Amino acid sequence: MILSTRDLTVAFGPVRAVDGVDLDLGAGEILALVGESGCGKTTLARTLLGLEKPTAGTVSFEGRPLDYKRLKGYRRQVQLVLQDPLGALNPRHTVYDAVAEGLRIHRVPGDEQELVAQALSRAGLRPPERFFLRYPHELSGGQRQRVVIAGALVLEPRVLIADEPVSSLDASVRGEILSLLLRLRDELSLTVLVVTHDLGLAWNIADRVAVMYLGRIVECGPAADVLQSPEHPYTQALLSVVPDVGHTEQIVLSGEPPDPARIPSGCRFHPRCPVVMAECATTMLAVLSPDAGHHVACLRHR
């Protein structure tokens, strides 16, 4: 496995944003991390990038735990693609400077202009020289996102972590960016973690899906298994409202997600679960296995 977590916990005071997560990313796979806003998926992604330090547990890259005193080399290998390309790009920097910035920070040897052109071309901006002197405001939303992706690719990373990579784009452009990520995975053997609330996106791009609720992974497995035969009631509810993916009657959950500072005892989904049993309020299931099977944290599937 190229990137792994074991019993990963990230707390902010009384709030456990990530709580005992085991997760593996294999080389060359696309894993979709899905869940509602506030479930902890962005905090998990930031911790995988080394931007947050775990309260407990470990993040390992190629089998070695991260050394938080020496993250520069790691951050060249694991790159972030943000959801808002306009916000991610400095409006005063040209496309060339935006893509070259990583090369300069990491002092990458070689012909800078050639490396920038190659990254832009891989991201689908051709001919790349045509974009060198343009500014972000002169580009379309899809072109800006390609520039952000090129800025990550220029360092030849092993892993891309894409946080809602198409949520700010028009529907007509989303498919192009998803196709680009798939092509980059195939051509460069990139590992991609896509953080999203959109199960339709996961259906179109992911090899595996991990579903997160209130800081924990509640279901994980091959995309076809999780999205066609969901076993956790939370996953079933999420899928029931997704056109062309959910095949069941819409499930309306009662109440709101609990306060992360006051996590319920037992299964943390039980206050909203439509098929709750009495023991759900007192029985806490173990952390899911990170292996390649289909796993679910639900007492009905022990």
PEWO-V175416 format. One record per residue. N is the residue number from 1. RES is the residue in three letters. PSI is psi in whole degrees, -180 to 180 (none if undefined). OMEGA is omega as a letter, one per 30 degrees, with the letter a starting at -180 (NA if undefined). D_LAST is the distance of its C-alpha to the last C-alpha in whole Angstrom. Layout:
N,RES,PSI,OMEGA,D_LAST  N,RES,PSI,OMEGA,D_LAST
This chain:
1,MET,139,a,27  2,ILE,-36,a,30  3,LEU,129,a,28  4,SER,153,l,25  5,THR,149,l,24  6,ARG,121,l,22  7,ASP,43,a,21  8,LEU,126,l,23  9,THR,133,l,24  10,VAL,116,a,27  11,ALA,143,l,29  12,PHE,94,a,32  13,GLY,-128,a,33  14,PRO,-6,a,30  15,VAL,121,l,28  16,ARG,93,a,25  17,ALA,-36,l,26  18,VAL,132,a,23  19,ASP,90,l,21  20,GLY,48,a,19  21,VAL,129,l,19  22,ASP,125,a,19  23,LEU,140,l,20  24,ASP,139,l,22  25,LEU,119,l,25  26,GLY,153,l,26  27,ALA,130,l,30  28,GLY,13,l,31  29,GLU,159,l,28  30,ILE,119,l,28  31,LEU,127,l,25  32,ALA,125,l,24  33,LEU,112,a,23  34,VAL,158,l,23  35,GLY,168,l,23  36,GLU,162,l,25  37,SER,136,l,28  38,GLY,4,a,27  39,CYS,-12,l,24  40,GLY,1,a,25  41,LYS,-37,l,25  42,THR,-37,l,29  43,THR,-40,l,29  44,LEU,-44,l,26  45,ALA,-43,l,29  46,ARG,-35,l,32  47,THR,-37,l,30  48,LEU,-30,l,30  49,LEU,-10,a,33  50,GLY,11,l,34  51,LEU,-22,l,36  52,GLU,143,l,33  53,LYS,133,a,33  54,PRO,145,l,30  55,THR,-35,l,29  56,ALA,163,a,27  57,GLY,-175,a,25  58,THR,153,l,27  59,VAL,129,a,28  60,SER,139,l,29  61,PHE,121,a,31  62,GLU,41,l,32  63,GLY,-3,a,30  64,ARG,130,l,32  65,PRO,146,a,32  66,LEU,139,l,34  67,ASP,106,a,37  68,TYR,-6,l,38  69,LYS,-11,a,41  70,ARG,71,a,42  71,LEU,-9,a,40  72,LYS,-47,l,43  73,GLY,-38,l,42  74,TYR,-41,a,38  75,ARG,-18,l,39  76,ARG,-31,a,41  77,GLN,-26,a,38  78,VAL,108,a,36  79,GLN,152,a,37  80,LEU,138,l,37  81,VAL,116,a,37  82,LEU,162,a,38  83,GLN,-24,a,37  84,ASP,91,a,41  85,PRO,-32,l,43  86,LEU,-40,l,46  87,GLY,-27,a,45  88,ALA,-20,a,44  89,LEU,135,l,48  90,ASN,121,a,51  91,PRO,-16,a,53  92,ARG,-5,l,56  93,HIS,140,l,55  94,THR,167,l,56  95,VAL,-42,a,53  96,TYR,-50,a,54  97,ASP,-36,l,54  98,ALA,-42,a,50  99,VAL,-35,a,49  100,ALA,-15,a,52  101,GLU,-45,a,50  102,GLY,-39,l,48  103,LEU,-40,a,50  104,ARG,-41,l,52  105,ILE,-44,a,50  106,HIS,2,l,49  107,ARG,52,a,52  108,VAL,128,l,51  109,PRO,162,l,54  110,GLY,179,l,55  111,ASP,107,a,57  112,GLU,-45,a,55  113,GLN,-40,l,57  114,GLU,-41,a,55  115,LEU,-40,l,52  116,VAL,-45,a,52  117,ALA,-41,l,53  118,GLN,-42,a,50  119,ALA,-43,l,48  120,LEU,-40,l,49  121,SER,-43,l,49  122,ARG,-32,l,46  123,ALA,0,l,45  124,GLY,13,l,47  125,LEU,96,a,50  126,ARG,143,f,53  127,PRO,139,a,55  128,PRO,-33,a,54  129,GLU,-25,l,58  130,ARG,-21,a,58  131,PHE,-8,a,55  132,PHE,-47,a,57  133,LEU,11,l,59  134,ARG,157,l,57  135,TYR,158,a,55  136,PRO,-38,a,52  137,HIS,-14,l,54  138,GLU,0,a,55  139,LEU,157,l,52  140,SER,169,l,50  141,GLY,-42,l,46  142,GLY,-39,l,45  143,GLN,-39,l,47  144,ARG,-42,l,47  145,GLN,-36,l,43  146,ARG,-35,l,44  147,VAL,-43,l,46  148,VAL,-44,l,44  149,ILE,-41,l,42  150,ALA,-38,l,45  151,GLY,-30,l,45  152,ALA,-43,a,42  153,LEU,-27,a,43  154,VAL,-23,l,46  155,LEU,2,a,44  156,GLU,58,a,43  157,PRO,165,l,39  158,ARG,-29,a,36  159,VAL,136,l,34  160,LEU,133,l,34  161,ILE,111,a,32  162,ALA,111,a,33  163,ASP,106,a,32  164,GLU,59,a,33  165,PRO,-16,a,35  166,VAL,8,a,36  167,SER,-26,a,36  168,SER,6,a,40  169,LEU,155,l,41  170,ASP,152,a,42  171,ALA,-35,a,40  172,SER,-23,a,43  173,VAL,-24,a,42  174,ARG,-45,a,38  175,GLY,-35,l,38  176,GLU,-42,a,41  177,ILE,-39,l,39  178,LEU,-41,l,36  179,SER,-37,l,38  180,LEU,-45,l,39  181,LEU,-40,l,36  182,LEU,-42,a,35  183,ARG,-41,l,38  184,LEU,-38,l,38  185,ARG,-45,a,35  186,ASP,-41,a,36  187,GLU,-35,a,40  188,LEU,1,a,39  189,SER,35,l,36  190,LEU,145,l,35  191,THR,133,a,31  192,VAL,126,l,31  193,LEU,117,l,28  194,VAL,117,l,29  195,VAL,123,a,28  196,THR,157,l,28  197,HIS,0,a,27  198,ASP,104,l,28  199,LEU,-23,l,25  200,GLY,-40,l,28  201,LEU,-45,l,29  202,ALA,-40,l,26  203,TRP,-38,a,26  204,ASN,-20,a,30  205,ILE,-26,a,29  206,ALA,146,l,26  207,ASP,-41,l,25  208,ARG,158,a,21  209,VAL,134,l,20  210,ALA,126,a,18  211,VAL,127,a,18  212,MET,138,l,19  213,TYR,121,l,19  214,LEU,49,l,21  215,GLY,-5,a,21  216,ARG,153,l,17  217,ILE,122,a,16  218,VAL,-19,l,13  219,GLU,140,a,13  220,CYS,139,l,15  221,GLY,-177,l,16  222,PRO,142,a,19  223,ALA,-43,a,21  224,ALA,-40,a,21  225,ASP,-50,a,17  226,VAL,-41,a,17  227,LEU,-23,l,20  228,GLN,-28,a,20  229,SER,62,a,16  230,PRO,141,a,15  231,GLU,-28,l,11  232,HIS,137,a,11  233,PRO,-32,l,14  234,TYR,-45,l,16  235,THR,-41,l,17  236,GLN,-41,l,17  237,ALA,-43,l,20  238,LEU,-43,a,22  239,LEU,-24,a,22  240,SER,-18,a,23  241,VAL,9,a,26  242,VAL,115,l,27  243,PRO,141,l,30  244,ASP,-3,l,29  245,VAL,-56,l,26  246,GLY,137,a,24  247,HIS,21,a,24  248,THR,167,l,23  249,GLU,145,a,25  250,GLN,133,l,25  251,ILE,121,l,23  252,VAL,117,a,25  253,LEU,143,l,23  254,SER,149,l,25  255,GLY,-175,l,26  256,GLU,161,l,26  257,PRO,139,a,24  258,PRO,160,l,24  259,ASP,123,a,27  260,PRO,-19,l,26  261,ALA,-10,l,28  262,ARG,69,a,26  263,ILE,133,a,22  264,PRO,155,l,20  265,SER,164,l,19  266,GLY,-144,l,15  267,CYS,124,a,13  268,ARG,-10,l,17  269,PHE,-10,a,16  270,HIS,-31,l,16  271,PRO,-20,a,20  272,ARG,-3,a,20  273,CYS,129,a,17  274,PRO,-12,a,18  275,VAL,33,a,15  276,VAL,145,l,14  277,MET,162,a,13  278,ALA,-41,a,15  279,GLU,-14,l,13  280,CYS,-28,a,12  281,ALA,-13,a,16  282,THR,-17,a,15  283,THR,120,l,12  284,MET,119,a,12  285,LEU,154,l,9  286,ALA,161,l,11  287,VAL,142,a,13  288,LEU,146,l,12  289,SER,140,a,13  290,PRO,6,a,17  291,ASP,-177,a,17  292,ALA,0,a,18  293,GLY,-177,l,15  294,HIS,116,a,13  295,HIS,147,l,10  296,VAL,137,l,9  297,ALA,77,a,8  298,CYS,133,a,7  299,LEU,-24,l,5  300,ARG,-8,a,6  301,HIS,36,l,4  302,ARG,none,NA,0
